[in-house]
Amino acid sequence: MTTAPPTDPSRRGLLKGMVYCAAASAAATLPGRSQAATAALTAEALGPSLLLIRGAGANVVVLKSPEGLTFIDGGLAAHAPAVLRLARRHFATDAVHRLVNTHWHPEHVGLNDTLGKAGVRIVAHENTKLWLGTTVERELDRTFVRPLPPHALPNATTYTEDEFAAGDEVVHYGYLPQAHTDGDLYVHLREANVLVTGGVLAGNGWTIVDTVTGGWINGLVAGQRTLLQRCNTDTRIVSCRGERVLTRKDLEDERAMLAKLSEQLGKMLRAGFGPADVLAAAPAKEYEPRYGDATEFLTESFRSLWGHMAPDA
């Protein structure tokens, strides 16, 4: 039997359809993304004490301070040894201070097992801890994401926001309710003026909501609006998988596009459209040259409205 964290049952019961959960293997798939375990890691210095690692399944940000290394997300478990080697070699230290999980998907929590065994403090939203502690069924192919062992679960959770010091840097993190999932955190490095978005901004295509674990399109729009409030024109934005560091203008453009499509999808739902009708109407056609095929985005975004806007919701 599949178990799930306690959330609003009136909404949870209506979230039907495919369950988008990543398999815990190296060939895991997630909404909008497939990542091979053999991908080469690359690193980009964002400052003397800040490193961005790509190619691990999701972008990993590493901050060096006198207390040790702080990792924001961890990539897939298959890449954990390589991520740790790269970061430790770059900064010439083995000490680890903190690990932050921006949400529960496996390509963000691949360091949890190794660092949890070492007693590292793991920061996350409480819902992320709950998802990581349960089995999630992927109904499409009847595969399962198994719970992490107790030592790998987050041990410093929040329901809202908090922060910690890492040398002279203030690492502030906050909740983005029911956006990509129901446990998303952003992370803002105040002194460096770097904003890490987790899954709320994909960065290299459509940002897909995980309907089964509490994400929905209007929450995604609201989450990106919150991100805009956390940054200025000089902020460097690290998205989930993007191949470049983004700007506030990039985020503004995506939020405006998502808000427009969210409004259109809401109107279609109220007009009695089904998923096939939405795809036939192709409301995202003008954006596909930039973001790619919109089928998965439209399907999951439309389904995500059912538990919030359906007449009996």
N, C-alpha and C positions, 0 to 999 in steps of 0.2 A: 504494500500500500504506500502511496506517495503521501508524505506529510508536508505541511507548509507552515510558515510563521503566521501567527494570528494577525490578520488584517481585517478590514471592513468586510464582513461576510456578504453583505448585500451586493457589493461590487465584485468580490472574489468569485462568487457563484456565477456571475454573468460573463466572466472572462473565458470565453470558449475558443475553440480552434487550436491551432498549432501551438505547442509549447516551445518557445525559443530559449533553449538552454544549451550551453556549450558542454560537450563531452569533456571529461577530465583528461583525455588523452592528448597527445601532441597534435593530432589531426582534428582537434575540436573545431566546431563551427558555432558562430554566434550570430545574432541579428546583423546582417549586412557584411559579414566578414568570414573569410577562411584564412587560416594562418598555418603554413607548414613549419614543422619543428626544425627543419634544416635551414631556415632563413638566417643569413649572416647578420650579426649585430653590428650596428654603427653607433658612433658616439659624436655628439656635438657639445662643445663647451659653451654654456650660456653665461659664464663668468668664471673667475678663479676658483670659486667654491661650489659651482653648480654644473651638472652634467645631464644631458638628455640622451638616453639610450633608446634606439629604435631597432625594430626587427624581432622583438621578443614576444610578439603577439599583441602588445599594447605598448604605448610609449611609457617609459620609466624615467622619472626625474630623480636625481641623486644630489643631495645637499651635504656638503662637508662642514662640520663644525667641531669645536674642541671636544664635544661629547662623543663624536663619531659620525657615521653616515646616517642620514635620514633618507629612506626610499619612499617615494610616492608612486604607488602601484609596483607590481613585481613581474609582469609578463607571465607567460605560461610556465608551469612547473618544469617542463622539459628544458627550459632555458635558464632556470635558476642558477646552476653552477656557473654558466658563462656570464650571466649578468653580474653576479657577485665578483667573479674574477676581474671583469672589466672595470668595475667601479673601484675595487680595492687597489688594482694596479694603477689606475688613473690618479687616485688620491693618496696612494702610498700609506694606506691604513686598513686594518682589518676590523676596527671597532665599528659597531652598528648602534645607533641611538634609537631610532624609531622606524616603523613601517606604517604607511597609511594605505588602506584599501579604499579607493573611491567608490567601489560597489562590489558585488559578489561574483561577477563573471570570472571564470577560470583564468582568462588571460590577464587578469589584474591581481590575482592572489597567488601567483606561482612561487613567491618567496615565503609565504606563510609557514610552510612546513619547516623549512630549514631555520628560519629566524625564530619561529615559535619555539623550537627545540632549544635554541640558545637563550631563551628567556627574554627576547626583545619585546618591547611594548608595541602592540599592534592596534592602530587606531582605525575605527570604522563607525558607521551608523549602526544602531542596534538592529535594524532590519537586515543589514548585511550579515551581521553575526548569525541571525536566525536562519537566513537562507543557507549560509555555509555549514550550518549544523544539521541540515536535513537532507533527504534524498529528493531530488527533483526529476520528474519523468519528462522526457522528450517524446511526446506522443507520436510525432511524425514517423520516427523509426524505432520507437519503443526502446530507446537507450536511456540511461540514467546518469545523472551527475550525483555522485555519492558524497556524503558529508565529509568535511575535513576532520581529522582527529582533534581531540580537545586542545592539545597544545598549539594547534595551528589556527584556532579561532581567535578573532579579535578580543583583546582583553582590556581595551580602553574605549568604550563606546559612548556615543552621544545621540541625543534625540534632536538637537538643534544645532549649536555651534560651539566651538571652543578653540583654544590655541595653545601652543607650547613654544618655548624658546629653544633655539639651536644656535648657540653662540650669540652673535649680534642679530641673527635673523629671527623674526616672529613668523611662525608657521600657523596661519589662521585657517580653519576649515569650517564649512557650514553645510547645512542640509538643503537639498533641492527636492522638495516633496513630490513624489509620484511623477518623475520626469522620465528618464531612460529606464529606471527601475523604481522601487519604493525605498531605496536606501542610498541614493546618490549623495556624495559629498563633492564640493569643490575644495581646492586647496590654494590659498593665496600666500605667496611669499612676499611679505610687505616690503622689506628692504630691497630685494632684487626686483620687485614689481613684476613678478611672474605669476600667472594664474593657470592652474592645472584643472581641466574641466572634467576629466574622466569620460564616461560614456555619453554625457549630455551634449557633447560636440564631437562628431566623428572625425572631421578634419580631412577626410579623403573620399567623400561620397555622402550618401544619405545617412542621417542619424536615425537609427531604427529604434522604436520603443519595444521593450520587452513586456508585452501585455500580461503575461502570466505572473510576473513578479512585480506587478504594480505600476508599470509605466503607462503613460498615455500621452497623446499628442498635445493636449492643452497644457499638461504639466510640463512637457518639454519646452513649450513656448515660454511658460512662466519661469522655468529654470534658466533659460538663456537670458531672459530679462534680468534676473537676479545677477547673473554673471556680468552683464553689462554694467550693473551698478557697482560691481567690485573692481572695475578697471577704468583706465583713462587712455588717452591716445598713445601713451608711451608703454603701456602694459604689453608684455610678451605673453601670448596665450599658447599653451601646450594642449593640444586636443588629444583625443583618444588614440588615433593612429596616424595623424597627419604627417606628411613628409616634410612639412615646413612649419616653422613657428608662425602663428597667426597674429593678426592685429585686431584691435577693437572694431575696425571697419569690416573685417571678415565676419566677425560675430554679429554685427549689426545686420549685415546683408542676409545671413542665414536666418536670424530670428525673424526678420521681415517676411522672408519667403515662407517660413513655417507658419507664421501667424496667418498669412493669406490662405495657405492650403488648409489649415485647421478650420478656418471659417467656412471654406467651400465644402469640406467634408462634413461639417456639422449640418449645413443646409441640405446636403445629399441624404444624410441619415434621416432628417425630419421629413424629407420628400419620399421616403420609402425605398431608397436605393439599397441594393445589396453589394457585396464586394465585387462581383463581376460587372455590375453596372458602373461602379466607380472606375474600374480599370478601363472600361469601354469609353467613359467620358474623358479620360486622360487629363485630369486637371493639372498634372505636374509636367506636361509635355515641354513647356518652354524652358524648364530647368534641367532637362535630361542631358543636353550637351555638356553641361558643367558637372552635374552630380551623377550621371549614369542612369541606367534603367531604374524606373521608379516603382516597379511592380511590388517588391517587398515592402518598400516604405509605405505605399498607399494602402496595401492590404492590412498591414499591422496597425497603421495609424487609424484606419477606419474601424477595425475591430476594437481598438482601444477605447473608442467612444461609446461602445455598447453598454458598458457598465456605469457610465456617467450620464448619458443623454437618452438612453432608450426609455420609452414611456413607463415601463414598470421597474426602472432602476431604483 
